[in-house]
Amino acid sequence: MLPSITATAARRPADRSHIHLQTFVVLAKTGFRRYSTYRQATLAGIFTNTVFGFLRCYVMLAVASSAGGTVAGYGGAQLVSYVWVGQGMIATIGIWGDTELGSRIRTGAIVSDLLRPVPPVPAYLAADLGRAAFSLLTRFAAPVAVGAIAFDFYLPRRVATYPLGALSIVLAVIACFGCRYVVNAAAYWLLDGRGPQAAWSLACSVLGGLYFPLRFLPDWLATTLWIATPFPSLLQTPLDVISERSTGANAVGLVALQAVWAVAMVALAAAVQRRGEHRLVVQGG
């Protein structure tokens, strides 16, 4: 049985209390370059997302057809947009994102992160934004283009939808990062975070609106999920805004709620990180 070693990582003084914008940008660029090297994985991801996009799209169109062309407020073209933009957002927001933090905690490599002058949460956030930017240009753009060519794709008809949709995607990336960081940080106490990671993958897929729009659920349940959990802010909100299922003040309100969840989850990630630093258990090498 491998021994357990109790280690305490001392905080640096004031130099770790913040991160300069220039450093943040450099870390984001590093994240972009890192993921741009995985060309084969990117192509495989695009192919997989596209194949499942066709399957999901035909299922959704069949549901809409059986309901008379409109279901839960979505027309056929809006469902097409919902499916294909959703397929592109899987990798962009990283709902099944990397588990590097959890692995580094388990192996003890996280200690080197704690000794750096940049706090872990903003450092990982910057790298994740760089990853998201690369995914947006590749694994988002390609499936959406295929969907627009192969189906009657719904393009937003209101000018305000475009900047609001872009903002919603950015907030979804940040909120998802905060959620994943908290899930991975469970390894500080559990030593192995694969259990929470598996539960997270299932919960965010079902409750986030990937498998089906949450509008299909009873109104009281969908509203409860939106207000009480961050999951709808990861996929459902940006998809509703972009497909214009929600418009005007309703769309702005959803994005505002999304911003609240993004700030709350990053703040929670920082709080969990501080608690995890108090007593770090390193198992094995």
ROPA-256303 format. One record per residue (C-alpha): x, y, z; residue in one letter. Coordinates in steps of 0.02 Angstrom, whole numbers. Layout:
! ROPA-256303
SITE      xx      yy      zz  bagu
SITE       X       Y       Z     a
...
//
This chain:
! ROPA-256303
SITE      xx      yy      zz  bagu
SITE       0       0       0     m
SITE      70     169     -47     l
SITE     107     286      98     p
SITE      11     446     122     s
SITE     110     605     147     i
SITE      36     757     227     t
SITE     103     916     152     a
SITE      66    1096     185     t
SITE      84    1221      44     a
SITE     126    1392     111     a
SITE      48    1540      26     r
SITE     157    1675     -43     r
SITE     116    1847      22     p
SITE      37    1985     -80     a
SITE     110    1930    -247     d
SITE     -17    1786    -255     r
SITE    -168    1892    -212     s
SITE    -200    1947    -390     h
SITE    -150    1915    -569     i
SITE    -101    2050    -692     h
SITE    -199    2064    -853     l
SITE     -42    2041    -957     q
SITE      -2    1877    -868     t
SITE    -182    1821    -889     f
SITE    -174    1852   -1077     v
SITE      -9    1759   -1092     v
SITE     -82    1609   -1002     l
SITE    -235    1613   -1115     a
SITE    -125    1614   -1270     k
SITE     -28    1468   -1199     t
SITE    -190    1371   -1177     g
SITE    -238    1411   -1357     f
SITE     -70    1351   -1424     r
SITE     -73    1195   -1317     r
SITE    -240    1133   -1384     y
SITE    -199    1184   -1562     s
SITE     -65    1049   -1563     t
SITE    -195     910   -1543     y
SITE    -245     911   -1726     r
SITE    -298     729   -1741     q
SITE    -401     739   -1582     a
SITE    -483     897   -1649     t
SITE    -530     814   -1813     l
SITE    -595     660   -1723     a
SITE    -699     771   -1609     g
SITE    -772     867   -1756     i
SITE    -818     705   -1843     f
SITE    -900     632   -1686     t
SITE    -997     790   -1648     n
SITE   -1057     799   -1828     t
SITE   -1117     618   -1832     v
SITE   -1213     638   -1670     f
SITE   -1278     804   -1734     g
SITE   -1366     715   -1877     f
SITE   -1439     585   -1761     l
SITE   -1502     711   -1633     r
SITE   -1568     828   -1768     c
SITE   -1675     694   -1850     y
SITE   -1745     643   -1681     v
SITE   -1790     823   -1637     m
SITE   -1869     853   -1807     l
SITE   -1972     695   -1786     a
SITE   -2032     758   -1617     v
SITE   -2078     927   -1692     a
SITE   -2167     844   -1838     s
SITE   -2271     734   -1723     s
SITE   -2320     888   -1623     a
SITE   -2379     984   -1776     g
SITE   -2216    1074   -1819     g
SITE   -2189    1163   -1654     t
SITE   -2146    1091   -1484     v
SITE   -2117    1186   -1321     a
SITE   -2105    1348   -1420     g
SITE   -1972    1285   -1541     y
SITE   -2006    1279   -1726     g
SITE   -1919    1150   -1835     g
SITE   -1781    1268   -1892     a
SITE   -1753    1326   -1713     q
SITE   -1731    1146   -1657     l
SITE   -1604    1123   -1795     v
SITE   -1509    1274   -1732     s
SITE   -1526    1212   -1553     y
SITE   -1451    1043   -1596     v
SITE   -1306    1099   -1704     w
SITE   -1253    1247   -1597     v
SITE   -1265    1130   -1448     g
SITE   -1151    1004   -1534     q
SITE   -1025    1143   -1563     g
SITE   -1035    1202   -1383     m
SITE    -995    1033   -1307     i
SITE    -808    1058   -1332     a
SITE    -814    1248   -1323     t
SITE    -876    1256   -1145     i
SITE    -794    1090   -1102     g
SITE    -937    1003   -1012     i
SITE    -837     842   -1025     w
SITE    -677     940   -1005     g
SITE    -506     889    -948     d
SITE    -476     816    -774     t
SITE    -298     880    -763     e
SITE    -325     969    -597     l
SITE    -394     814    -514     g
SITE    -249     710    -579     s
SITE    -121     836    -519     r
SITE    -198     837    -346     i
SITE    -196     647    -339     r
SITE     -15     632    -393     t
SITE      46     781    -293     g
SITE      98     884    -444     a
SITE     -22    1019    -383     i
SITE     112    1071    -257     v
SITE     212    1149    -399     s
SITE      57    1251    -447     d
SITE      42    1316    -270     l
SITE     223    1375    -270     l
SITE     200    1482    -425     r
SITE     169    1669    -410     p
SITE       3    1654    -503     v
SITE    -146    1587    -403     p
SITE    -212    1421    -471     p
SITE    -393    1473    -505     v
SITE    -356    1623    -620     p
SITE    -211    1529    -700     a
SITE    -320    1380    -744     y
SITE    -461    1498    -798     l
SITE    -346    1590    -918     a
SITE    -286    1427    -995     a
SITE    -466    1366   -1010     d
SITE    -518    1524   -1101     l
SITE    -377    1494   -1224     g
SITE    -438    1315   -1247     r
SITE    -615    1377   -1274     a
SITE    -558    1503   -1405     a
SITE    -473    1366   -1505     f
SITE    -625    1252   -1490     s
SITE    -737    1395   -1547     l
SITE    -638    1413   -1708     l
SITE    -635    1226   -1743     t
SITE    -753    1111   -1649     r
SITE    -890    1243   -1641     f
SITE    -877    1317   -1815     a
SITE    -866    1153   -1911     a
SITE   -1024    1065   -1844     p
SITE   -1125    1226   -1856     v
SITE   -1071    1248   -2036     a
SITE   -1121    1068   -2076     v
SITE   -1290    1094   -1994     g
SITE   -1319    1255   -2088     a
SITE   -1282    1169   -2255     i
SITE   -1378    1008   -2225     a
SITE   -1535    1074   -2139     f
SITE   -1652    1222   -2133     d
SITE   -1546    1312   -2004     f
SITE   -1621    1454   -1903     y
SITE   -1514    1612   -1907     l
SITE   -1553    1746   -1777     p
SITE   -1662    1882   -1852     r
SITE   -1630    2014   -1719     r
SITE   -1466    2108   -1723     v
SITE   -1457    2112   -1533     a
SITE   -1456    1922   -1528     t
SITE   -1279    1911   -1598     y
SITE   -1185    2007   -1461     p
SITE   -1300    1937   -1327     l
SITE   -1270    1760   -1391     g
SITE   -1081    1789   -1394     a
SITE   -1087    1854   -1215     l
SITE   -1192    1704   -1164     s
SITE   -1063    1583   -1236     i
SITE    -921    1670   -1142     v
SITE   -1019    1663    -979     l
SITE   -1057    1480   -1010     a
SITE    -871    1444   -1029     v
SITE    -831    1534    -866     i
SITE    -974    1452    -770     a
SITE    -927    1280    -835     c
SITE    -746    1309    -785     f
SITE    -799    1352    -608     g
SITE    -907    1196    -597     c
SITE    -770    1082    -664     r
SITE    -641    1159    -548     y
SITE    -749    1123    -396     v
SITE    -781     945    -454     v
SITE    -597     913    -485     n
SITE    -548     995    -321     a
SITE    -646     858    -230     a
SITE    -485     758    -251     a
SITE    -410     862    -110     y
SITE    -521     763       9     w
SITE    -561     604     -89     l
SITE    -386     578    -163     l
SITE    -470     512    -321     d
SITE    -594     627    -406     g
SITE    -657     508    -539     r
SITE    -821     475    -448     g
SITE    -874     658    -439     p
SITE    -813     683    -618     q
SITE    -925     542    -681     a
SITE   -1075     612    -586     a
SITE   -1038     785    -656     w
SITE   -1032     722    -837     s
SITE   -1203     644    -820     l
SITE   -1284     788    -725     a
SITE   -1223     927    -839     c
SITE   -1276     832    -995     s
SITE   -1452     795    -935     v
SITE   -1487     951    -832     l
SITE   -1392    1069    -946     g
SITE   -1504    1040   -1096     g
SITE   -1387     938   -1206     l
SITE   -1494     784   -1229     y
SITE   -1659     878   -1240     f
SITE   -1715    1058   -1211     p
SITE   -1765    1089   -1032     l
SITE   -1920    1176   -1102     r
SITE   -1987    1000   -1132     f
SITE   -2001     981    -942     l
SITE   -2146    1049    -838     p
SITE   -2127    1237    -813     d
SITE   -2105    1225    -624     w
SITE   -1963    1099    -642     l
SITE   -1873    1194    -779     a
SITE   -1885    1356    -679     t
SITE   -1819    1270    -523     t
SITE   -1670    1202    -618     l
SITE   -1634    1372    -694     w
SITE   -1636    1464    -527     i
SITE   -1569    1333    -407     a
SITE   -1431    1254    -512     t
SITE   -1297    1315    -632     p
SITE   -1331    1179    -760     f
SITE   -1454    1272    -876     p
SITE   -1329    1417    -885     s
SITE   -1203    1302    -967     l
SITE   -1301    1255   -1124     l
SITE   -1487    1291   -1115     q
SITE   -1471    1480   -1094     t
SITE   -1351    1513   -1240     p
SITE   -1448    1392   -1351     l
SITE   -1613    1477   -1312     d
SITE   -1537    1648   -1344     v
SITE   -1455    1599   -1508     i
SITE   -1608    1505   -1573     s
SITE   -1715    1653   -1516     e
SITE   -1827    1542   -1413     r
SITE   -1801    1679   -1284     s
SITE   -1795    1859   -1344     t
SITE   -1799    2036   -1277     g
SITE   -1807    2060   -1089     a
SITE   -1826    1873   -1061     n
SITE   -1661    1837   -1150     a
SITE   -1572    1977   -1057     v
SITE   -1638    1909    -893     g
SITE   -1575    1735    -931     l
SITE   -1402    1800    -975     v
SITE   -1401    1906    -816     a
SITE   -1440    1748    -715     l
SITE   -1303    1661    -811     q
SITE   -1180    1798    -760     a
SITE   -1229    1774    -577     v
SITE   -1194    1588    -590     w
SITE   -1028    1618    -678     a
SITE    -968    1735    -540     v
SITE   -1036    1620    -404     a
SITE    -951    1464    -471     m
SITE    -781    1548    -494     v
SITE    -795    1619    -318     a
SITE    -840    1446    -253     l
SITE    -691    1373    -346     a
SITE    -576    1499    -262     a
SITE    -651    1460     -90     a
SITE    -632    1272    -116     v
SITE    -453    1298    -175     q
SITE    -410    1395     -16     r
SITE    -484    1257      92     r
SITE    -392    1124      -7     g
SITE    -226    1212      19     e
SITE    -241    1204     208     h
SITE    -206    1020     209     r
SITE    -147     933      52     l
SITE    -134     744      54     v
SITE     -17     675     -78     v
SITE     -37     492    -119     q
SITE     101     395    -202     g
SITE     237     472    -310     g
//
